């Protein structure tokens, strides 16, 4: 059943109040709602009254009964009373028609309320002159917006019976063809634009044209697919947000626990140092007391001996003045005998140097501790700095993207084999035949000509190495790899990953398992590490970057870059960390 669109409820209310006020002054009691058709909800046009007493627009009730024609049962849309077997004959209700006309004239004479004038956001009446009224309908046939006053001919004249009225909108003007002043109900797929029917047979003749409704249906399907994709992305992003929230919670918890544990460890370390300081102090004081006691005892003996000697000297002096020779000879033997003297050779004088060995030993401990803290503190700082709070990211594609993660790396002198020499600020390692007199260090390689980086590597980082000579192994390893024996060579154990490069081929090694790699060789190798994602990739670097091998695993410790140099009987094989910044 086809129905014309109703007036908005607010418009009905305002018009009814205005109409009642004006007509009350004239003694006429009319109500617009009373004379409205319950089918189209507008004022009655050509009103007819059916047998049950209800009234409708003639065209409205005809259309309603036309749809019931097949059933041969005709009913009232309001009370549902049926009329059979014949369709009731419709006659115009002249009294209703007169009342409706009076209502229309009275409404036209009434002054419009302020809210009936068009505001900045309203659609204006295209017919009004001077101050524009607010449009209440738009005619799809006339292509004109009408206020309530200028809309009345569409209600009163049968000539406008087939005109379609819709709610006014500023956007409706955009749907009118500027060339033919017709509604654009077609769509040209060739030119991807809306057109009217005349356009389709004129300048768009021969183009792929369809109705706007058909194109809308097609685009609607695409829209639904787009919405599904968007909704899926929303779900994915919400999952990512949840992961990030969990990440933040985990970071905070880990940081709090680490701070607590670190404080506990440092407190224990401080207590240990204080304990050692107290022990050294106690030992020094104890030794001090022993030594002072020994010196005091010797001093007391010497003082007693001095007193005895002074007394003996006085007696001898007195004897020397005796005039009686016989008395002198009688007393001399007893007075001249001296007691045993204290051994002065036991006195060892070491001014200001009694405990200098202790001072030297403590200083040595301090220096070693400073070295340990200095070296390990760098690793701790790097580890803290590189905490990764981002979602897993894809591996870079271009060299420029790789260089965003470039790291400056140097070799650790404490790990270098005796047949390797470091230079260029510890960035370059060269194989030589002559053994170097390096001091002993537990981190030094003795089994193979290898060396590790000083820096530990976590997070995302990238570096490049340039090599020449017979060949090298470019490796990544945990620091606790063996330093001697056959298993210490990179890639021959489960603690290291190595790319063995020579002039003719490349081979990847892990846990003593080799994987041959085909393709042209290059003297420059790029290494990309995403520690958290467990990705380690080796690239051949020339004009372009070519992936040689990628490792996907789980790293449980910080990694260190390492190299093995195949010197053999050829002097000068070397490898160098490239400067990338």
C-alpha positions in Angstrom: 0.0 0.0 0.0 1.4 3.4 -1.0 1.1 6.2 1.5 2.3 9.8 1.4 4.6 10.8 4.2 2.9 12.5 7.2 3.7 16.0 8.6 6.0 16.0 11.6 4.2 15.9 14.9 5.7 19.2 16.0 4.4 20.9 12.9 0.9 19.5 13.4 0.9 20.7 17.0 2.1 24.2 16.3 -0.3 24.6 13.3 -3.2 23.3 15.4 -2.6 25.7 18.2 -2.3 28.7 15.8 -5.4 27.6 13.9 -7.5 27.1 17.0 -6.6 30.5 18.3 -7.5 32.3 15.1 -10.7 30.4 14.6 -11.8 30.7 18.2 -11.9 34.5 17.6 -14.2 34.0 14.6 -16.5 31.5 16.5 -15.4 28.6 14.3 -14.4 25.4 16.1 -12.3 23.3 13.7 -9.4 20.9 14.3 -6.9 19.9 11.6 -6.5 16.5 13.1 -10.2 15.9 13.0 -10.2 16.4 9.2 -7.1 14.3 8.5 -7.0 11.1 6.5 -5.9 8.2 8.7 -4.2 6.6 5.7 -2.0 9.5 4.4 -2.3 11.5 7.7 -2.8 14.7 5.7 -5.9 16.9 5.4 -8.6 15.2 3.5 -8.5 15.6 -0.3 -11.8 14.8 -2.1 -13.2 13.3 1.2 -15.5 10.3 1.0 -17.4 8.5 3.7 -17.7 4.7 3.6 -20.6 2.7 5.0 -19.2 2.4 8.5 -19.0 6.2 8.8 -15.2 6.8 8.6 -13.9 9.3 6.1 -10.8 9.1 3.8 -9.3 10.8 0.8 -10.9 9.3 -2.3 -7.5 8.2 -3.8 -6.3 6.8 -0.5 -9.3 4.5 0.1 -9.3 3.5 -3.6 -5.7 2.4 -3.4 -6.4 0.6 -0.2 -9.3 -1.4 -1.7 -7.4 -2.0 -4.9 -5.0 -4.1 -2.9 -7.9 -6.1 -1.4 -9.4 -6.6 -4.8 -8.2 -10.2 -5.1 -9.9 -11.3 -1.8 -13.2 -9.6 -2.8 -13.3 -8.4 0.8 -13.3 -4.7 1.4 -12.6 -3.4 4.9 -12.3 -0.1 6.8 -8.6 0.6 7.7 -9.7 2.0 11.1 -12.5 -0.3 12.5 -11.8 -3.2 10.1 -15.5 -3.6 9.3 -15.9 -5.6 6.0 -18.2 -5.0 3.1 -19.2 -7.8 0.8 -19.8 -8.9 -1.8 -19.7 -5.7 -3.8 -17.2 -2.9 -3.5 -19.0 0.1 -2.0 -19.6 3.0 -4.3 -17.6 6.1 -3.3 -19.3 9.5 -3.4 -17.7 12.8 -2.4 -18.7 14.1 1.0 -19.5 17.7 0.1 -19.9 18.8 3.7 -16.5 17.5 4.7 -15.0 19.1 1.6 -16.4 22.5 2.5 -15.2 22.2 6.1 -11.7 21.2 4.9 -11.6 24.2 2.5 -12.6 26.6 5.3 -9.9 25.1 7.5 -7.3 25.6 4.7 -8.4 29.2 4.0 -8.4 30.0 7.7 -4.9 28.5 8.1 -3.7 30.6 5.1 -5.0 33.8 6.7 -3.4 33.1 10.0 -0.1 34.8 10.5 2.8 32.4 10.7 4.4 31.8 14.0 8.1 32.8 14.5 9.1 29.2 14.5 7.7 28.8 10.9 10.4 31.1 9.5 13.5 29.5 8.2 16.6 29.6 10.4 20.2 29.1 9.4 20.0 25.3 9.6 16.5 25.0 8.0 15.6 24.4 4.3 13.9 27.4 2.9 10.8 27.5 0.7 11.7 28.0 -2.9 8.5 30.0 -3.6 8.6 32.5 -0.8 9.7 36.1 -1.5 11.1 38.4 1.2 11.6 36.6 4.4 11.7 32.9 3.6 9.4 30.4 5.4 10.6 27.0 6.6 10.1 24.3 4.0 7.9 21.4 5.2 7.9 19.2 2.1 10.0 18.7 -1.1 8.2 17.6 -4.2 10.2 15.0 -6.2 8.2 15.9 -9.3 8.4 19.7 -9.1 11.9 19.5 -7.6 10.9 22.4 -5.3 10.8 22.8 -1.5 7.5 24.2 -0.2 6.5 25.9 3.1 3.0 25.0 4.5 1.4 27.9 2.7 2.7 27.2 -0.8 2.2 23.5 -0.3 -1.6 23.8 -0.3 -2.1 23.4 -4.0 -0.6 19.9 -3.8 -3.3 19.1 -1.3 -6.3 20.7 -3.0 -5.7 20.1 -6.7 -6.1 16.7 -8.3 -3.4 17.6 -10.8 -0.8 17.1 -8.0 -2.3 13.8 -6.9 0.7 11.8 -8.2 3.3 14.1 -6.9 5.6 12.5 -4.4 6.3 14.6 -1.3 9.2 13.9 1.0 10.9 15.6 4.0 12.9 18.6 2.9 16.7 18.4 3.0 19.6 20.6 1.8 21.2 17.5 0.4 18.2 16.9 -1.9 19.4 19.8 -4.1 22.6 18.0 -4.7 20.6 15.2 -6.2 19.2 17.4 -9.0 21.0 17.4 -12.3 22.2 21.0 -13.0 21.9 20.5 -16.7 18.5 19.0 -17.0 16.9 19.9 -13.7 15.8 16.3 -13.1 16.5 14.0 -10.2 19.6 12.0 -10.7 18.3 8.5 -10.4 20.9 6.8 -12.6 24.6 6.1 -12.1 27.3 6.0 -14.7 29.9 3.3 -13.8 32.1 4.5 -16.7 32.5 8.0 -15.3 31.7 7.0 -11.7 29.1 9.7 -11.2 25.3 10.2 -10.6 23.3 11.3 -13.6 19.7 11.8 -14.6 17.8 9.8 -17.2 18.4 12.5 -19.9 22.1 12.3 -19.2 22.1 8.6 -19.8 20.7 9.1 -23.4 22.8 12.2 -24.1 26.4 12.7 -23.1 26.6 9.4 -21.3 25.1 7.4 -24.1 26.8 4.1 -24.6 28.3 4.1 -21.1 27.8 1.5 -18.5 24.8 3.0 -16.7 22.5 1.4 -14.1 19.9 2.7 -11.7 21.1 4.4 -8.6 19.3 1.8 -6.6 21.2 -1.0 -8.3 24.5 0.7 -7.8 23.6 1.3 -4.2 22.9 -2.4 -3.8 26.3 -3.2 -5.2 28.1 -0.6 -3.1 26.0 -1.7 0.0 27.5 -5.2 -0.4 31.0 -3.7 -0.6 30.1 -1.5 2.4 29.2 -4.6 4.4 32.5 -6.2 3.5 34.3 -3.0 4.5 32.5 -2.9 7.8 33.3 -6.5 8.5 37.0 -5.7 7.8 36.8 -2.7 10.0 35.1 -4.6 12.8 37.7 -7.3 12.5 40.4 -4.7 12.7 38.7 -3.1 15.7 38.7 -6.5 17.4 42.3 -7.0 16.5 43.3 -3.6 17.8 41.2 -4.1 21.0 43.2 -7.4 21.5 46.4 -5.4 20.9 45.3 -2.8 23.5 44.5 -5.5 26.0 48.0 -7.0 25.3 49.5 -3.6 25.8 47.6 -3.2 29.1 48.8 -6.6 30.2 52.3 -5.6 29.0 52.2 -2.4 31.2 51.0 -4.4 34.2 53.8 -7.0 33.6 56.4 -4.2 33.1 55.4 -2.5 36.3 55.3 -5.8 38.2 58.7 -6.8 36.8 60.2 -3.4 37.5 59.0 -3.4 41.1 60.3 -6.9 41.7 63.6 -6.1 40.0 64.0 -2.9 42.1 63.3 -4.9 45.2 65.7 -7.7 44.3 68.4 -5.2 43.2 68.1 -3.3 46.4 68.4 -6.5 48.3 71.4 -7.6 46.3 73.1 -4.2 46.7 72.3 -4.2 50.4 73.9 -7.7 50.7 76.9 -6.4 48.8 77.2 -3.4 51.0 76.9 -5.6 54.1 79.5 -7.9 52.7 81.9 -5.0 52.0 81.2 -3.6 55.5 81.8 -7.1 57.0 85.1 -7.3 55.1 86.0 -3.8 56.2 85.3 -4.7 59.8 87.3 -7.9 59.5 90.3 -6.1 58.0 90.0 -3.4 60.7 89.8 -6.1 63.4 92.8 -8.0 62.0 94.8 -4.7 61.8 93.9 -3.8 65.4 94.7 -7.2 66.6 98.0 -7.3 64.9 98.6 -3.7 66.1 98.0 -4.8 69.7 100.3 -7.8 69.3 103.1 -5.8 67.8 102.8 -2.9 70.3 102.8 -5.4 73.2 106.0 -7.0 71.8 107.7 -3.6 71.4 106.6 -2.5 74.9 108.0 -5.7 76.4 111.3 -5.2 74.7 111.3 -1.5 75.7 110.7 -2.5 79.3 113.6 -4.9 79.2 115.9 -2.2 77.8 114.8 0.2 80.4 115.6 -2.3 83.2 119.0 -3.0 81.6 119.7 0.8 81.4 118.8 1.1 85.1 121.1 -1.8 86.0 124.0 -0.4 84.0 123.6 3.0 85.5 123.7 1.5 89.0 126.8 -0.6 88.0 128.5 2.5 86.6 127.9 4.4 89.8 129.4 1.5 91.9 132.4 1.3 89.6 132.9 5.1 89.7 132.9 4.9 93.5 135.3 2.0 93.5 137.6 3.9 91.3 138.0 6.6 93.9 138.9 4.1 96.7 142.4 4.8 98.1 142.8 1.4 99.8 144.4 -0.8 97.2 143.6 -4.0 99.0 139.9 -3.0 99.2 139.9 -2.1 95.5 141.3 -5.4 94.5 138.9 -7.3 96.8 135.7 -5.6 95.4 136.6 -5.2 91.8 135.9 -8.8 90.6 132.3 -8.7 91.8 131.6 -5.2 90.5 133.2 -5.6 87.1 131.0 -8.6 86.2 128.1 -7.5 83.8 124.8 -9.2 83.3 123.8 -10.5 79.8 122.9 -7.7 77.4 119.6 -7.7 75.5 119.9 -8.7 71.8 119.4 -5.5 69.8 119.3 -7.5 66.5 115.6 -8.4 67.3 114.7 -4.8 66.9 113.4 -4.2 63.3 112.6 -0.6 62.5 110.2 -0.1 59.5 108.9 3.5 59.8 105.4 4.0 58.2 105.5 0.7 56.4 104.1 -1.7 58.9 100.7 -2.2 57.1 101.4 -1.0 53.6 100.9 -4.5 52.2 97.4 -4.5 53.6 96.7 -1.1 52.0 98.0 -2.4 48.6 95.8 -5.5 48.9 92.7 -3.5 49.7 93.5 -1.1 46.8 93.8 -4.1 44.5 90.4 -5.4 45.6 88.9 -1.9 45.0 90.4 -1.6 41.5 89.0 -5.1 40.6 85.6 -4.2 42.0 85.6 -1.0 40.0 86.5 -2.8 36.8 83.7 -5.3 37.4 81.2 -2.7 38.2 82.2 -0.5 35.3 82.0 -3.3 32.7 78.9 -5.0 34.1 77.2 -1.6 34.7 77.3 -0.9 31.0 75.5 -4.2 30.3 72.9 -3.4 33.1 72.3 0.0 31.7 71.9 -1.3 28.1 69.5 -4.0 29.4 67.4 -1.4 31.3 67.4 1.0 28.3 66.3 -1.6 25.8 63.2 -2.8 27.6 60.8 -3.3 24.7 57.1 -2.3 25.4 55.9 -2.4 21.8 53.9 -5.0 20.1 55.9 -7.4 18.0 56.9 -5.6 14.8 57.7 -6.9 11.3 61.3 -7.3 10.2 62.6 -4.2 8.2 62.5 -4.5 4.5 65.0 -2.0 3.2 68.5 -1.1 4.3 67.3 2.3 5.4 64.8 0.6 7.7 67.5 -1.7 9.1 69.8 1.3 9.8 67.3 2.7 12.2 68.4 -0.1 14.6 72.1 0.1 13.9 74.5 -0.4 16.9 78.1 0.6 17.4 79.9 -2.6 18.4 83.6 -3.3 19.5 85.6 -6.4 20.3 86.4 -7.3 23.9 90.2 -7.5 24.5 89.7 -10.0 27.3 88.2 -12.6 24.9 90.6 -12.3 22.0 92.6 -15.4 21.0 96.4 -15.1 21.1 96.6 -15.2 17.2 94.3 -12.3 16.7 95.2 -8.6 16.9 92.7 -5.8 17.5 92.9 -2.4 15.9 90.8 0.6 14.7 89.5 1.2 18.3 88.8 -2.5 18.8 86.5 -2.6 15.8 88.9 -4.7 13.7 90.3 -8.2 14.3 93.2 -9.6 12.2 94.7 -13.1 12.1 98.5 -13.3 12.6 101.0 -16.3 13.1 102.9 -14.8 16.0 101.4 -15.5 19.4 100.6 -12.4 21.3 101.6 -12.1 25.0 98.1 -11.4 26.3 97.6 -11.7 30.1 95.6 -14.6 31.3 91.9 -14.0 31.5 89.0 -16.6 32.1 87.1 -15.1 29.2 89.9 -15.5 26.6 89.4 -18.1 23.8 92.2 -20.7 23.7 90.7 -23.3 21.4 89.9 -21.4 18.3 90.8 -18.0 16.8 87.7 -16.3 18.1 86.7 -13.1 19.8 83.5 -11.7 21.3 82.0 -8.2 21.3 82.3 -6.1 24.5 78.6 -5.1 24.2 75.7 -7.4 25.1 72.9 -7.2 22.6 69.2 -7.3 23.4 66.1 -5.6 21.9 66.2 -4.8 18.2 69.6 -4.1 16.7 71.5 -4.3 13.4 75.2 -4.2 12.4 77.4 -5.0 9.4 80.8 -6.7 9.2 83.3 -6.3 6.3 85.7 -9.2 5.9 88.6 -10.3 3.6 91.0 -13.2 3.4 90.3 -16.9 3.5 87.0 -16.8 5.4 85.3 -15.9 8.6 82.4 -17.1 10.8 80.0 -14.3 11.7 78.2 -15.4 14.9 75.9 -14.7 17.8 76.4 -16.4 21.1 75.7 -16.5 24.8 78.5 -15.3 26.9 78.9 -18.5 28.8 80.1 -20.4 25.7 83.2 -22.6 26.3 86.5 -21.0 25.8 88.5 -24.1 24.9 88.0 -27.5 23.3 86.3 -28.4 20.1 82.9 -27.4 21.3 83.9 -23.7 21.7 83.8 -23.0 18.0 80.8 -20.9 17.0 77.8 -22.9 15.6 79.2 -26.2 16.9 77.1 -26.1 20.1 73.6 -25.0 21.2 74.8 -21.7 22.6 75.8 -20.1 19.4 74.6 -19.4 15.8 77.2 -18.9 13.0 77.3 -18.0 9.3 80.5 -19.5 7.9 81.6 -17.4 4.9 84.4 -18.0 2.4 85.1 -16.9 -1.2 82.9 -19.6 -2.8 80.1 -20.5 -0.4 78.2 -19.8 2.8 77.0 -22.3 5.4 74.9 -21.8 8.5 75.8 -23.7 11.6 73.9 -24.4 14.8 74.4 -27.2 17.4 77.0 -28.7 14.9 74.3 -29.0 12.2 75.1 -27.3 8.9 72.7 -25.8 6.3 74.3 -25.0 2.9 73.3 -21.5 1.5 73.4 -20.9 -2.3 73.8 -17.7 -4.2 76.5 -15.2 -4.9 78.9 -14.2 -2.1 79.6 -10.8 -0.6 82.4 -9.5 1.6 79.8 -7.5 3.7 77.4 -9.3 6.0 74.5 -7.6 7.8 73.0 -9.1 11.0 69.6 -8.2 12.4 68.5 -9.2 15.9 65.1 -9.0 17.4 65.9 -10.5 20.8 62.4 -10.4 22.2 60.8 -11.9 19.0 63.5 -14.5 18.8 64.5 -13.5 15.3 68.2 -13.6 14.1 68.7 -12.9 10.4 71.9 -12.8 8.2 71.9 -10.7 5.0 74.2 -10.4 2.1 74.8 -6.6 1.7 75.7 -5.2 -1.7 73.6 -2.8 -3.8 70.6 -4.6 -2.3 70.1 -6.8 0.8 69.6 -10.5 0.2 68.4 -12.7 3.1 70.8 -15.6 3.6 69.3 -17.3 6.6 66.8 -16.5 9.3 66.5 -18.1 12.8 63.3 -18.2 14.7 63.8 -19.3 18.3 63.6 -18.2 21.9 66.6 -16.4 23.4 67.1 -16.9 27.1 70.1 -14.7 27.7 71.7 -11.5 26.2 73.6 -12.2 23.1 77.2 -11.2 22.0 78.5 -10.8 18.5 81.4 -13.0 17.7 83.8 -13.9 14.8 86.1 -16.8 14.0 89.0 -16.0 11.5 90.3 -18.8 9.3 94.0 -17.8 9.1 95.6 -21.1 8.1 98.8 -20.3 6.3 97.6 -17.1 4.8 98.5 -13.9 6.6 96.0 -11.0 6.9 92.5 -12.4 7.2 90.5 -9.8 9.0 87.0 -8.7 9.9 85.7 -5.3 11.0 82.6 -3.8 12.5 81.4 -1.2 9.9 80.6 2.3 11.0 76.9 2.9 10.0 76.1 6.3 11.5 
